[in-house]
């Protein structure tokens, strides 16, 4: 299992358009990829799950990948989060 924490810097948090980009970027991976904010966890490849987390600017999220391509999945997630959020 691989994981990292990230604090959202985007003034709008995780909203529809960038959430869609994140989902699109992570769809090809076989590993289970989740985002956690506080007590809530969502599958990173489900836009409605991501939106239900209600992630705002300044919130810390935990991104976790577990599976056969977890290293590549976590790197892809980190890259898009740091460049978009």
Number of C-alpha atoms within 10 A of each C-alpha: 14 15 18 14 13 15 17 20 17 16 10 12 20 25 16 14 9 16 23 19 15 23 17 14 16 22 14 10 18 14 20 18 24 20 23 19 16 12 6 13 17 19 17 26 23 17 20 14 17 26 16 12 18 13 20 17 14 13 15 16 20 15 23 22 25 17 14 13 14 20 15 15 25 22 15 15 22 17 13 15 21 13 8 16 20
